[in-house]
């Protein structure tokens, strides 16, 4: 995704809208990684690498980058700020769709608030 130390293609990225159009990535704020064969440990390894690369793209390691790892049935959430990674212990099943979508919506709103505050502070 970003440099010689961190390479790869994320499964999904949610980013800000770039002034240069759809083909240019804005600031990445959320990365989503598939837990292939239900292996969440490897999924989090890949997701964390993508979150680190996103931090480099953002050029502000104090701006939180959020990660989601899912096998399509279960969803887990995490956050990276500077060099501190925090994984939420809650595992949300897809059949609890209201709570799952509420969590994703909250994550997007929180990420946007952090991004807006960072922009106001010159970050």
N, CA, C and O atoms as a GROMACS GRO file, in nm:
protein
  492
    1UNK      N    1   0.081  -0.119   0.000
    1UNK     CA    2   0.000   0.000   0.000
    1UNK      C    3   0.086   0.125   0.000
    1UNK      O    4   0.055   0.218  -0.074
    2UNK      N    5   0.195   0.132   0.081
    2UNK     CA    6   0.259   0.263   0.094
    2UNK      C    7   0.408   0.267   0.064
    2UNK      O    8   0.448   0.342  -0.025
    3UNK      N    9   0.492   0.191   0.131
    3UNK     CA   10   0.635   0.202   0.107
    3UNK      C   11   0.701   0.064   0.107
    3UNK      O   12   0.632  -0.038   0.113
    4UNK      N   13   0.835   0.062   0.102
    4UNK     CA   14   0.906  -0.065   0.092
    4UNK      C   15   0.891  -0.150   0.218
    4UNK      O   16   0.904  -0.272   0.211
    5UNK      N   17   0.865  -0.087   0.332
    5UNK     CA   18   0.846  -0.163   0.455
    5UNK      C   19   0.704  -0.219   0.467
    5UNK      O   20   0.684  -0.327   0.521
    6UNK      N   21   0.608  -0.144   0.417
    6UNK     CA   22   0.468  -0.184   0.426
    6UNK      C   23   0.409  -0.188   0.287
    6UNK      O   24   0.381  -0.084   0.227
    7UNK      N   25   0.391  -0.308   0.235
    7UNK     CA   26   0.331  -0.322   0.103
    7UNK      C   27   0.211  -0.413   0.112
    7UNK      O   28   0.203  -0.498   0.200
    8UNK      N   29   0.119  -0.395   0.021
    8UNK     CA   30  -0.002  -0.477   0.019
    8UNK      C   31  -0.120  -0.392  -0.023
    8UNK      O   32  -0.112  -0.270  -0.031
    9UNK      N   33  -0.228  -0.459  -0.047
    9UNK     CA   34  -0.350  -0.391  -0.089
    9UNK      C   35  -0.458  -0.422   0.014
    9UNK      O   36  -0.491  -0.539   0.036
   10UNK      N   37  -0.512  -0.319   0.078
   10UNK     CA   38  -0.617  -0.344   0.177
   10UNK      C   39  -0.743  -0.397   0.109
   10UNK      O   40  -0.769  -0.369  -0.008
   11UNK      N   41  -0.822  -0.473   0.185
   11UNK     CA   42  -0.947  -0.522   0.130
   11UNK      C   43  -1.043  -0.407   0.104
   11UNK      O   44  -1.105  -0.400  -0.002
   12UNK      N   45  -1.055  -0.316   0.200
   12UNK     CA   46  -1.140  -0.197   0.185
   12UNK      C   47  -1.078  -0.083   0.264
   12UNK      O   48  -1.011  -0.104   0.365
   13UNK      N   49  -1.101   0.038   0.216
   13UNK     CA   50  -1.055   0.159   0.286
   13UNK      C   51  -1.169   0.258   0.286
   13UNK      O   52  -1.236   0.276   0.184
   14UNK      N   53  -1.192   0.323   0.397
   14UNK     CA   54  -1.285   0.435   0.404
   14UNK      C   55  -1.199   0.557   0.428
   14UNK      O   56  -1.124   0.563   0.526
   15UNK      N   57  -1.208   0.654   0.339
   15UNK     CA   58  -1.122   0.771   0.350
   15UNK      C   59  -1.203   0.898   0.328
   15UNK      O   60  -1.319   0.894   0.288
   16UNK      N   61  -1.136   1.009   0.354
   16UNK     CA   62  -1.198   1.137   0.324
   16UNK      C   63  -1.203   1.155   0.173
   16UNK      O   64  -1.131   1.088   0.100
   17UNK      N   65  -1.287   1.243   0.128
   17UNK     CA   66  -1.299   1.272  -0.014
   17UNK      C   67  -1.181   1.360  -0.057
   17UNK      O   68  -1.153   1.463   0.005
   18UNK      N   69  -1.114   1.319  -0.162
   18UNK     CA   70  -1.001   1.396  -0.212
   18UNK      C   71  -1.050   1.507  -0.303
   18UNK      O   72  -1.146   1.490  -0.378
   19UNK      N   73  -0.985   1.621  -0.294
   19UNK     CA   74  -1.018   1.733  -0.384
   19UNK      C   75  -0.980   1.700  -0.528
   19UNK      O   76  -1.025   1.767  -0.620
   20UNK      N   77  -0.898   1.597  -0.547
   20UNK     CA   78  -0.850   1.560  -0.680
   20UNK      C   79  -0.939   1.458  -0.750
   20UNK      O   80  -0.909   1.415  -0.861
   21UNK      N   81  -1.047   1.418  -0.686
   21UNK     CA   82  -1.141   1.326  -0.750
   21UNK      C   83  -1.140   1.188  -0.689
   21UNK      O   84  -1.070   1.161  -0.591
   22UNK      N   85  -1.221   1.099  -0.749
   22UNK     CA   86  -1.241   0.965  -0.696
   22UNK      C   87  -1.119   0.875  -0.706
   22UNK      O   88  -1.104   0.782  -0.627
   23UNK      N   89  -1.032   0.901  -0.801
   23UNK     CA   90  -0.919   0.811  -0.821
   23UNK      C   91  -0.800   0.841  -0.731
   23UNK      O   92  -0.702   0.767  -0.730
   24UNK      N   93  -0.807   0.951  -0.656
   24UNK     CA   94  -0.700   0.987  -0.564
   24UNK      C   95  -0.750   0.969  -0.421
   24UNK      O   96  -0.854   1.023  -0.383
   25UNK      N   97  -0.674   0.893  -0.343
   25UNK     CA   98  -0.713   0.862  -0.206
   25UNK      C   99  -0.700   0.985  -0.117
   25UNK      O  100  -0.597   1.052  -0.116
   26UNK      N  101  -0.806   1.013  -0.041
   26UNK     CA  102  -0.799   1.116   0.062
   26UNK      C  103  -0.734   1.056   0.185
   26UNK      O  104  -0.676   0.948   0.178
   27UNK      N  105  -0.742   1.125   0.297
   27UNK     CA  106  -0.682   1.073   0.419
   27UNK      C  107  -0.754   0.946   0.463
   27UNK      O  108  -0.874   0.949   0.490
   28UNK      N  109  -0.682   0.832   0.471
   28UNK     CA  110  -0.747   0.709   0.516
   28UNK      C  111  -0.777   0.718   0.665
   28UNK      O  112  -0.692   0.757   0.745
   29UNK      N  113  -0.898   0.681   0.700
   29UNK     CA  114  -0.937   0.686   0.840
   29UNK      C  115  -0.981   0.550   0.893
   29UNK      O  116  -0.975   0.525   1.014
   30UNK      N  117  -1.026   0.462   0.804
   30UNK     CA  118  -1.071   0.330   0.846
   30UNK      C  119  -1.026   0.228   0.742
   30UNK      O  120  -1.046   0.249   0.622
   31UNK      N  121  -0.966   0.119   0.787
   31UNK     CA  122  -0.931   0.009   0.697
   31UNK      C  123  -1.009  -0.114   0.741
   31UNK      O  124  -1.028  -0.138   0.860
   32UNK      N  125  -1.052  -0.191   0.643
   32UNK     CA  126  -1.130  -0.312   0.670
   32UNK      C  127  -1.055  -0.430   0.608
   32UNK      O  128  -1.017  -0.426   0.491
   33UNK      N  129  -1.033  -0.533   0.688
   33UNK     CA  130  -0.957  -0.649   0.646
   33UNK      C  131  -1.040  -0.775   0.665
   33UNK      O  132  -1.111  -0.790   0.765
   34UNK      N  133  -1.031  -0.865   0.569
   34UNK     CA  134  -1.100  -0.993   0.580
   34UNK      C  135  -1.018  -1.089   0.665
   34UNK      O  136  -0.897  -1.102   0.647
   35UNK      N  137  -1.084  -1.156   0.758
   35UNK     CA  138  -1.022  -1.262   0.836
   35UNK      C  139  -1.039  -1.390   0.755
   35UNK      O  140  -1.135  -1.464   0.774
   36UNK      N  141  -0.945  -1.415   0.666
   36UNK     CA  142  -0.956  -1.530   0.577
   36UNK      C  143  -0.954  -1.660   0.658
   36UNK      O  144  -0.876  -1.674   0.752
   37UNK      N  145  -1.040  -1.751   0.622
   37UNK     CA  146  -1.057  -1.879   0.690
   37UNK      C  147  -1.078  -1.859   0.841
   37UNK      O  148  -1.031  -1.938   0.923
   38UNK      N  149  -1.149  -1.751   0.875
   38UNK     CA  150  -1.184  -1.718   1.014
   38UNK      C  151  -1.062  -1.698   1.103
   38UNK      O  152  -1.072  -1.711   1.225
   39UNK      N  153  -0.947  -1.666   1.045
   39UNK     CA  154  -0.825  -1.645   1.123
   39UNK      C  155  -0.813  -1.497   1.159
   39UNK      O  156  -0.756  -1.418   1.084
   40UNK      N  157  -0.867  -1.461   1.274
   40UNK     CA  158  -0.867  -1.322   1.318
   40UNK      C  159  -0.727  -1.275   1.359
   40UNK      O  160  -0.696  -1.157   1.348
   41UNK      N  161  -0.643  -1.365   1.407
   41UNK     CA  162  -0.507  -1.326   1.445
   41UNK      C  163  -0.430  -1.276   1.323
   41UNK      O  164  -0.369  -1.170   1.328
   42UNK      N  165  -0.433  -1.352   1.214
   42UNK     CA  166  -0.367  -1.308   1.091
   42UNK      C  167  -0.437  -1.186   1.033
   42UNK      O  168  -0.372  -1.096   0.979
   43UNK      N  169  -0.569  -1.182   1.044
   43UNK     CA  170  -0.644  -1.067   0.996
   43UNK      C  171  -0.602  -0.939   1.066
   43UNK      O  172  -0.587  -0.835   1.002
   44UNK      N  173  -0.582  -0.947   1.198
   44UNK     CA  174  -0.537  -0.829   1.273
   44UNK      C  175  -0.394  -0.792   1.238
   44UNK      O  176  -0.360  -0.674   1.237
   45UNK      N  177  -0.310  -0.890   1.210
   45UNK     CA  178  -0.174  -0.860   1.166
   45UNK      C  179  -0.174  -0.779   1.038
   45UNK      O  180  -0.104  -0.678   1.027
   46UNK      N  181  -0.254  -0.823   0.940
   46UNK     CA  182  -0.266  -0.751   0.813
   46UNK      C  183  -0.329  -0.615   0.835
   46UNK      O  184  -0.283  -0.515   0.780
   47UNK      N  185  -0.434  -0.609   0.915
   47UNK     CA  186  -0.505  -0.483   0.939
   47UNK      C  187  -0.413  -0.382   1.006
   47UNK      O  188  -0.413  -0.264   0.969
   48UNK      N  189  -0.335  -0.425   1.104
   48UNK     CA  190  -0.245  -0.334   1.173
   48UNK      C  191  -0.138  -0.280   1.077
   48UNK      O  192  -0.103  -0.162   1.085
   49UNK      N  193  -0.087  -0.364   0.988
   49UNK     CA  194   0.009  -0.316   0.887
   49UNK      C  195  -0.056  -0.209   0.799
   49UNK      O  196   0.008  -0.109   0.766
   50UNK      N  197  -0.181  -0.230   0.762
   50UNK     CA  198  -0.254  -0.132   0.680
   50UNK      C  199  -0.279  -0.003   0.759
   50UNK      O  200  -0.275   0.106   0.703
   51UNK      N  201  -0.306  -0.018   0.889
   51UNK     CA  202  -0.328   0.100   0.973
   51UNK      C  203  -0.198   0.181   0.986
   51UNK      O  204  -0.202   0.304   0.983
   52UNK      N  205  -0.084   0.113   0.999
   52UNK     CA  206   0.045   0.182   1.005
   52UNK      C  207   0.073   0.256   0.875
   52UNK      O  208   0.121   0.370   0.876
   53UNK      N  209   0.044   0.191   0.762
   53UNK     CA  210   0.063   0.256   0.633
   53UNK      C  211  -0.029   0.377   0.621
   53UNK      O  212   0.011   0.480   0.567
   54UNK      N  213  -0.151   0.365   0.670
   54UNK     CA  214  -0.246   0.477   0.667
   54UNK      C  215  -0.194   0.593   0.750
   54UNK      O  216  -0.208   0.709   0.712
   55UNK      N  217  -0.133   0.561   0.865
   55UNK     CA  218  -0.073   0.666   0.949
   55UNK      C  219   0.033   0.743   0.870
   55UNK      O  220   0.041   0.865   0.879
   56UNK      N  221   0.114   0.671   0.794
   56UNK     CA  222   0.219   0.736   0.715
   56UNK      C  223   0.158   0.825   0.608
   56UNK      O  224   0.206   0.936   0.584
   57UNK      N  225   0.053   0.778   0.543
   57UNK     CA  226  -0.015   0.858   0.441
   57UNK      C  227  -0.073   0.984   0.505
   57UNK      O  228  -0.065   1.092   0.448
   58UNK      N  229  -0.132   0.969   0.623
   58UNK     CA  230  -0.194   1.082   0.692
   58UNK      C  231  -0.091   1.184   0.740
   58UNK      O  232  -0.124   1.301   0.762
   59UNK      N  233   0.033   1.140   0.758
   59UNK     CA  234   0.142   1.226   0.807
   59UNK      C  235   0.111   1.287   0.944
   59UNK      O  236   0.158   1.396   0.977
   60UNK      N  237   0.033   1.215   1.022
   60UNK     CA  238  -0.002   1.262   1.157
   60UNK      C  239  -0.034   1.139   1.241
   60UNK      O  240  -0.145   1.088   1.236
   61UNK      N  241   0.064   1.093   1.318
   61UNK     CA  242   0.041   0.970   1.394
   61UNK      C  243  -0.048   0.991   1.517
   61UNK      O  244  -0.082   0.895   1.586
   62UNK      N  245  -0.085   1.118   1.544
   62UNK     CA  246  -0.180   1.144   1.652
   62UNK      C  247  -0.325   1.137   1.601
   62UNK      O  248  -0.418   1.132   1.682
   63UNK      N  249  -0.344   1.137   1.470
   63UNK     CA  250  -0.477   1.122   1.411
   63UNK      C  251  -0.513   0.974   1.416
   63UNK      O  252  -0.446   0.893   1.352
   64UNK      N  253  -0.617   0.937   1.490
   64UNK     CA  254  -0.651   0.795   1.500
   64UNK      C  255  -0.685   0.734   1.364
   64UNK      O  256  -0.750   0.796   1.280
   65UNK      N  257  -0.638   0.611   1.346
   65UNK     CA  258  -0.676   0.530   1.231
   65UNK      C  259  -0.751   0.410   1.289
   65UNK      O  260  -0.704   0.346   1.384
   66UNK      N  261  -0.866   0.381   1.233
   66UNK     CA  262  -0.949   0.273   1.284
   66UNK      C  263  -0.941   0.152   1.192
   66UNK      O  264  -0.925   0.165   1.071
   67UNK      N  265  -0.951   0.034   1.252
   67UNK     CA  266  -0.945  -0.090   1.175
   67UNK      C  267  -1.062  -0.180   1.209
   67UNK      O  268  -1.112  -0.181   1.322
   68UNK      N  269  -1.105  -0.254   1.109
   68UNK     CA  270  -1.211  -0.353   1.126
   68UNK      C  271  -1.160  -0.483   1.064
   68UNK      O  272  -1.108  -0.483   0.953
   69UNK      N  273  -1.177  -0.592   1.136
   69UNK     CA  274  -1.146  -0.724   1.083
   69UNK      C  275  -1.275  -0.805   1.090
   69UNK      O  276  -1.342  -0.809   1.193
   70UNK      N  277  -1.308  -0.869   0.978
   70UNK     CA  278  -1.433  -0.946   0.973
   70UNK      C  279  -1.416  -1.070   0.886
   70UNK      O  280  -1.340  -1.070   0.789
   71UNK      N  281  -1.490  -1.173   0.920
   71UNK     CA  282  -1.499  -1.290   0.833
   71UNK      C  283  -1.634  -1.291   0.762
   71UNK      O  284  -1.672  -1.390   0.699
   72UNK      N  285  -1.706  -1.181   0.773
   72UNK     CA  286  -1.839  -1.170   0.714
   72UNK      C  287  -1.949  -1.206   0.812
   72UNK      O  288  -2.064  -1.162   0.796
   73UNK      N  289  -1.916  -1.284   0.912
   73UNK     CA  290  -2.013  -1.324   1.015
   73UNK      C  291  -1.989  -1.251   1.147
   73UNK      O  292  -2.084  -1.213   1.216
   74UNK      N  293  -1.862  -1.231   1.181
   74UNK     CA  294  -1.822  -1.166   1.306
   74UNK      C  295  -1.736  -1.046   1.271
   74UNK      O  296  -1.654  -1.052   1.180
   75UNK      N  297  -1.756  -0.936   1.344
   75UNK     CA  298  -1.683  -0.812   1.320
   75UNK      C  299  -1.611  -0.770   1.447
   75UNK      O  300  -1.668  -0.775   1.556
   76UNK      N  301  -1.484  -0.728   1.434
   76UNK     CA  302  -1.405  -0.676   1.545
   76UNK      C  303  -1.350  -0.539   1.506
   76UNK      O  304  -1.328  -0.512   1.388
   77UNK      N  305  -1.328  -0.453   1.606
   77UNK     CA  306  -1.287  -0.315   1.581
   77UNK      C  307  -1.161  -0.282   1.660
   77UNK      O  308  -1.141  -0.333   1.770
   78UNK      N  309  -1.077  -0.195   1.603
   78UNK     CA  310  -0.955  -0.152   1.671
   78UNK      C  311  -0.920  -0.009   1.634
   78UNK      O  312  -0.979   0.049   1.543
   79UNK      N  313  -0.822   0.046   1.706
   79UNK     CA  314  -0.780   0.185   1.682
   79UNK      C  315  -0.629   0.195   1.704
   79UNK      O  316  -0.573   0.132   1.793
   80UNK      N  317  -0.565   0.275   1.619
   80UNK     CA  318  -0.422   0.302   1.632
   80UNK      C  319  -0.401   0.452   1.644
   80UNK      O  320  -0.442   0.528   1.556
   81UNK      N  321  -0.336   0.494   1.752
   81UNK     CA  322  -0.296   0.633   1.772
   81UNK      C  323  -0.149   0.630   1.812
   81UNK      O  324  -0.112   0.566   1.910
   82UNK      N  325  -0.068   0.700   1.735
   82UNK     CA  326   0.076   0.700   1.755
   82UNK      C  327   0.124   0.556   1.748
   82UNK      O  328   0.108   0.492   1.644
   83UNK      N  329   0.182   0.502   1.855
   83UNK     CA  330   0.227   0.362   1.853
   83UNK      C  331   0.144   0.274   1.947
   83UNK      O  332   0.190   0.168   1.991
   84UNK      N  333   0.022   0.319   1.979
   84UNK     CA  334  -0.065   0.245   2.070
   84UNK      C  335  -0.184   0.187   1.991
   84UNK      O  336  -0.267   0.261   1.939
   85UNK      N  337  -0.189   0.055   1.986
   85UNK     CA  338  -0.300  -0.015   1.920
   85UNK      C  339  -0.393  -0.068   2.028
   85UNK      O  340  -0.349  -0.134   2.123
   86UNK      N  341  -0.522  -0.040   2.013
   86UNK     CA  342  -0.624  -0.088   2.107
   86UNK      C  343  -0.729  -0.165   2.029
   86UNK      O  344  -0.787  -0.113   1.933
   87UNK      N  345  -0.753  -0.289   2.070
   87UNK     CA  346  -0.856  -0.370   2.004
   87UNK      C  347  -0.973  -0.384   2.100
   87UNK      O  348  -0.957  -0.420   2.216
   88UNK      N  349  -1.092  -0.356   2.049
   88UNK     CA  350  -1.214  -0.373   2.127
   88UNK      C  351  -1.238  -0.522   2.146
   88UNK      O  352  -1.231  -0.599   2.050
   89UNK      N  353  -1.264  -0.564   2.267
   89UNK     CA  354  -1.285  -0.707   2.294
   89UNK      C  355  -1.418  -0.760   2.240
   89UNK      O  356  -1.434  -0.881   2.222
   90UNK      N  357  -1.511  -0.670   2.216
   90UNK     CA  358  -1.643  -0.712   2.169
   90UNK      C  359  -1.635  -0.766   2.027
   90UNK      O  360  -1.574  -0.705   1.939
   91UNK      N  361  -1.697  -0.880   2.005
   91UNK     CA  362  -1.708  -0.939   1.872
   91UNK      C  363  -1.856  -0.930   1.833
   91UNK      O  364  -1.942  -0.992   1.895
   92UNK      N  365  -1.882  -0.852   1.730
   92UNK     CA  366  -2.022  -0.832   1.690
   92UNK      C  367  -2.060  -0.928   1.578
   92UNK      O  368  -1.998  -0.928   1.472
   93UNK      N  369  -2.164  -1.008   1.601
   93UNK     CA  370  -2.211  -1.097   1.495
   93UNK      C  371  -2.299  -1.021   1.396
   93UNK      O  372  -2.366  -0.925   1.432
   94UNK      N  373  -2.296  -1.065   1.272
   94UNK     CA  374  -2.373  -0.997   1.167
   94UNK      C  375  -2.523  -1.007   1.192
   94UNK      O  376  -2.599  -0.923   1.144
   95UNK      N  377  -2.568  -1.107   1.267
   95UNK     CA  378  -2.712  -1.117   1.293
   95UNK      C  379  -2.761  -1.012   1.393
   95UNK      O  380  -2.882  -0.996   1.411
   96UNK      N  381  -2.669  -0.941   1.457
   96UNK     CA  382  -2.705  -0.827   1.542
   96UNK      C  383  -2.682  -0.700   1.459
   96UNK      O  384  -2.602  -0.614   1.495
   97UNK      N  385  -2.754  -0.692   1.348
   97UNK     CA  386  -2.729  -0.591   1.246
   97UNK      C  387  -2.746  -0.448   1.296
   97UNK      O  388  -2.670  -0.360   1.257
   98UNK      N  389  -2.843  -0.424   1.383
   98UNK     CA  390  -2.863  -0.288   1.436
   98UNK      C  391  -2.740  -0.242   1.514
   98UNK      O  392  -2.692  -0.130   1.495
   99UNK      N  393  -2.690  -0.327   1.601
   99UNK     CA  394  -2.571  -0.290   1.680
   99UNK      C  395  -2.447  -0.280   1.591
   99UNK      O  396  -2.364  -0.191   1.611
  100UNK      N  397  -2.435  -0.370   1.494
  100UNK     CA  398  -2.321  -0.367   1.402
  100UNK      C  399  -2.318  -0.238   1.322
  100UNK      O  400  -2.216  -0.170   1.317
  101UNK      N  401  -2.430  -0.203   1.259
  101UNK     CA  402  -2.435  -0.079   1.180
  101UNK      C  403  -2.421   0.043   1.270
  101UNK      O  404  -2.361   0.143   1.230
  102UNK      N  405  -2.477   0.037   1.390
  102UNK     CA  406  -2.459   0.146   1.485
  102UNK      C  407  -2.313   0.166   1.520
  102UNK      O  408  -2.266   0.279   1.531
  103UNK      N  409  -2.240   0.056   1.538
  103UNK     CA  410  -2.097   0.064   1.570
  103UNK      C  411  -2.017   0.120   1.454
  103UNK      O  412  -1.928   0.203   1.474
  104UNK      N  413  -2.048   0.076   1.333
  104UNK     CA  414  -1.977   0.127   1.214
  104UNK      C  415  -2.007   0.275   1.195
  104UNK      O  416  -1.917   0.353   1.167
  105UNK      N  417  -2.133   0.314   1.211
  105UNK     CA  418  -2.172   0.454   1.198
  105UNK      C  419  -2.100   0.540   1.302
  105UNK      O  420  -2.050   0.648   1.271
  106UNK      N  421  -2.096   0.491   1.426
  106UNK     CA  422  -2.027   0.564   1.534
  106UNK      C  423  -1.878   0.578   1.502
  106UNK      O  424  -1.818   0.683   1.525
  107UNK      N  425  -1.819   0.472   1.449
  107UNK     CA  426  -1.677   0.475   1.413
  107UNK      C  427  -1.649   0.580   1.307
  107UNK      O  428  -1.552   0.655   1.317
  108UNK      N  429  -1.733   0.587   1.205
  108UNK     CA  430  -1.717   0.686   1.099
  108UNK      C  431  -1.734   0.827   1.154
  108UNK      O  432  -1.656   0.916   1.122
  109UNK      N  433  -1.835   0.848   1.237
  109UNK     CA  434  -1.858   0.980   1.297
  109UNK      C  435  -1.740   1.022   1.386
  109UNK      O  436  -1.696   1.136   1.381
  110UNK      N  437  -1.689   0.929   1.466
  110UNK     CA  438  -1.575   0.958   1.554
  110UNK      C  439  -1.451   0.990   1.472
  110UNK      O  440  -1.379   1.086   1.503
  111UNK      N  441  -1.426   0.911   1.369
  111UNK     CA  442  -1.309   0.936   1.283
  111UNK      C  443  -1.320   1.072   1.216
  111UNK      O  444  -1.220   1.144   1.206
  112UNK      N  445  -1.438   1.109   1.172
  112UNK     CA  446  -1.456   1.239   1.108
  112UNK      C  447  -1.433   1.353   1.207
  112UNK      O  448  -1.373   1.454   1.172
  113UNK      N  449  -1.478   1.337   1.330
  113UNK     CA  450  -1.456   1.441   1.432
  113UNK      C  451  -1.306   1.460   1.457
  113UNK      O  452  -1.259   1.573   1.467
  114UNK      N  453  -1.232   1.349   1.468
  114UNK     CA  454  -1.087   1.358   1.488
  114UNK      C  455  -1.019   1.423   1.369
  114UNK      O  456  -0.929   1.505   1.386
  115UNK      N  457  -1.062   1.387   1.248
  115UNK     CA  458  -1.002   1.444   1.128
  115UNK      C  459  -1.028   1.594   1.121
  115UNK      O  460  -0.939   1.672   1.089
  116UNK      N  461  -1.152   1.634   1.150
  116UNK     CA  462  -1.188   1.776   1.147
  116UNK      C  463  -1.109   1.855   1.252
  116UNK      O  464  -1.059   1.964   1.223
  117UNK      N  465  -1.097   1.800   1.372
  117UNK     CA  466  -1.020   1.867   1.478
  117UNK      C  467  -0.874   1.879   1.439
  117UNK      O  468  -0.811   1.982   1.465
  118UNK      N  469  -0.819   1.775   1.377
  118UNK     CA  470  -0.680   1.778   1.334
  118UNK      C  471  -0.658   1.884   1.226
  118UNK      O  472  -0.557   1.955   1.227
  119UNK      N  473  -0.753   1.896   1.134
  119UNK     CA  474  -0.743   1.996   1.027
  119UNK      C  475  -0.747   2.138   1.085
  119UNK      O  476  -0.676   2.226   1.039
  120UNK      N  477  -0.832   2.159   1.186
  120UNK     CA  478  -0.842   2.292   1.249
  120UNK      C  479  -0.713   2.329   1.322
  120UNK      O  480  -0.678   2.446   1.332
  121UNK      N  481  -0.644   2.227   1.374
  121UNK     CA  482  -0.520   2.251   1.448
  121UNK      C  483  -0.398   2.253   1.357
  121UNK      O  484  -0.284   2.258   1.404
  122UNK      N  485  -0.422   2.251   1.226
  122UNK     CA  486  -0.312   2.258   1.131
  122UNK      C  487  -0.247   2.126   1.100
  122UNK      O  488  -0.141   2.123   1.037
  123UNK      N  489  -0.310   2.013   1.142
  123UNK     CA  490  -0.251   1.881   1.119
  123UNK      C  491  -0.288   1.823   0.987
  123UNK      O  492  -0.246   1.712   0.954
   0.00000   0.00000   0.00000
